[in-house]
Amino acid sequence: MDSSLKLFLIGLALGITVSIILDQSNSDSEEGFMKTFVTEGVKLWHLVFMITMVTTIPFLAIEPLKKRFTRKTFLPFPFLAGNGTGFLFMGVLGMIHSIL
């Protein structure tokens, strides 16, 4: 399996998992130490993901910057794309669920 496909699938699984944990943390009011620790870690991961996306998307859009990448330095993008796809997939499911 291609390494970019592996990274995309890992990112997709992580994005779906983080979305599920964030959704569960919003619905329950009773929290223990471990649940608080996991919830805050997931929120921190979501923040890191958003900051990384904001800083890396220009490299995909601006052609002179894009030409500077080799395949090895381009590897974080499939992971970020998979992670973003996971977040978007769960967001779409949540929107469809709230409409119906």
N, C-alpha and C positions, 0 to 999 in steps of 0.2 A: 504494500500500500504506500502511496506517495506520502512524503512527510507533510506536505501542505494539507492533504486530506485528513491525516491524523490530527493535525493541529486544529483544523476546522471542526472536526467532530468532538474533540476535547472541549473546545470553546463553546460549542453548541450545548453539550451536556452541562457544562458549568453555568451557562446563561440560564438554562431552564431550571437547574437546581437552585441557583441564587434567587430567581423569581419566585419559586415556590416557597423558599424560606422567608423571603420578604413578605409574601402574602400571608403566611401563617403567623408571622410576628405582629402583623397589623390586626389580626382577628382575635387573638387571645390576650387577656389582660393579666393573667397569672403568670409570673415569670420567676424562674430560678436562676441561679448563677450561671449554669452551663447554657441555658437558653439565651440569656442576656449576652453572654460571651459570643455565642455563635451568631446571634442576630447582629450584634455590633460589628463582628468580623465581616459578615456579608454586606452590611452597609458600607464598610470601609472598602471592600472589594469593588462594589458598585461605583463608589467615588473614584477609585483608582482607574477603573475601566473608562469612565466618562472623561477623565482628564487625559488618559492615553489616547482616546479616540479624537478628542479635540486637537491634540498636538500632532497626530499622525495622518489625519485625513488630508491636510494640505499637501502632504508628500505624494498622495495618490492623485490629487487633482492638478497640481502644478507640474507641467511636463519637464522643465529643466531639473527639478528636484527628483522626479521619478527616474530619470536617466542615470542618476548616481547610484541607484541600488543594484546590488548583485542578488543572486538568488538566495544566498545565505543571509544577507541583511534584510531580505524581504520576508523572512519566515514569520515574524510576529503578526503580519497582516492577516493571514488565514485564521489564526487563533482569534484575533479581534473580530474578524468577520463572523466567525462561528458564534462567538460570545454575543455579539450584537444581534445575530439572527435568533438566538435563543431568547434574548430579552424581548425582541419584537414579536416572536411567535407567541410567547406567554402574554404579552400585552394585547395582541389581537384576540386571543382566546378570552381574556378578561373583558375586553370590550364587547365581544359577541355575547358573553354570558350576562353582562349587565343590561344589554339591549333586550334579550329574551327573557 
